[in-house]
């Protein structure tokens, strides 16, 4: 394994339409998991193809109950350049399709239910499903311990 492989950094993009629900949930979970796992090799970006003006209130409330603070987050548009710079893009029910993305990007098409008009109970279920998918995605990425083990076994 080369030194470049041991220093691999991952850039993950979470993309939905309004960046007011699904991608915000995924980003909050991913950033927390990255801290828990002490993973400095993963960068997260989040955005929408047609951003809203604010995060859905029920999403903010549910995520607060789960220990995530989205109260200061603001939806933003994700650029095609930002998407091209990603190693992995999780599509969360947005207007983009796998065919819209450049070759070489790993695409996860999660097709999450939009929490825009959902009640608290539904948003709780949606956020739990997104949490599961984010954790599974992060579990798939080799970490530094794995890389060092592989490097040692080659030497």
N, C-alpha and C positions, 0 to 999 in steps of 0.2 A: 504494500500500500504506500503510495507516495505521500510526501508531506502535504501536498495540496489536498489530497483526499482526507487527511486527518484534520484539516482545518476547514472543512466544508461548512458553509453557512447556509441556512435555509431561509427563504423568504416566502411566507405564506400570505395569500390574499383571500379575504372573505368578502364576497361580492353578492349584493342583493339589489333590489330596485331602489328603495328609498334610503338605505343605510340608517333606518330608524327602528329596526327590530332585530331580525335574524342575524345580520352581520355584526351588529353591535353586541349581541349576546355571545356570538362565537369569539369575537375579539376579547371581550372581558374574560371569558373562560380561558382562552388560550394564553393571555398575558399572565393570568394567575397561575396556570399550570406551568408556564415557563419559569416563573419565579420559584415555585415549589420544587421544580426539578433542577433548578440552578442551571438552566440552559441559556447561555449567552450566545449560542450559535443559531438562534431562531429569531427572526424579525417578522412582525405581523403588520399588515396593512389592511385597511377596511375601507369600503366605499360603496356607493350606489351608482347605478347607471342613470337614475333620475332622482336625486336626493330630496328628501322631505325637508321641512324647516326645523323639525324637532323630533326627538325620539318619542315613540309612542308612550304615553303615560303609564299604561298597564305594564309595559316592558320595564320601565324604570322601577315601578313598584315591586314587581316580581323579582327582579334581579337584586333589588335592595334587600328583600326578604331572604335571598340566597347568599347575601354577603358581598354583592358587587355594587359599586356606586357608579351609575351611569348618568347621574344628575348633571354633570358638567360636560358630557359628550355632546357633540353636534354632528348631525349627518353631513357627509361630504361626498363630492363626486370623485369617483376613481377614474384616473386617466388610462388610456390604452397603453401609454408608456409604462405606467406603474404595473399594469397587468403583465406586460411583456417582461418585466424584470423579476417576476415571481418564478419560483421553482414549482410551487403548488398553488392552485386556485380552487377554492371551494365555492361553487355556484350554489346559491341558496334560493333558487326560484326567481332568478333575474331574467332580463331580456337577452342576456348573452347565452350562447350555446357553446358546446364543445367545439363546434366548427368555427366559431368566431375567434378562437384563441390560437396563438402561434404554436407550431409544432415544438415539442420538447418540454412543454409545460405539463406537469401532472395535473389532471383535472378531476375533481370530485364534484359530482352533480348531486347535491343532497336534496334538492327539491323540497325544501322545508315549507311547512304551512305558514302563510303570512299572518303574523299576530296583529295586524293593523286594527281590525275591529273585533278582536277576540276578547272574551271575558278573562278574568284573572285565572280561573282554573285551566282554561285552554292555553293561556300564555305560559303557565307553569309547566304544562305537559310539553309544549313546543320547546321551551328553554331546556328542559331535562333531556329531550332528544338531541338538541344541538350540543349540549354538554357531552353527552355520550359520544357523538361523532367527533368532536374536537379532541377528546381524550384518546380515542382510537387512532386518530390521525397522528397525534404527537407520539403515541406509543410506537408507531411504525418508523419513526425517524431515529436512526442510530445516534446514540449520544457519545460523549467523549470517552466514557468508560469502555463502551463497546469498541470504539475506534482504537483506543490504546491497547485493548486486549488483542484485537486483530493484528495490530502493528507488531506487538510483542511475539505473537505466534509465527509471524513471517520471518522475523529476524533470527 
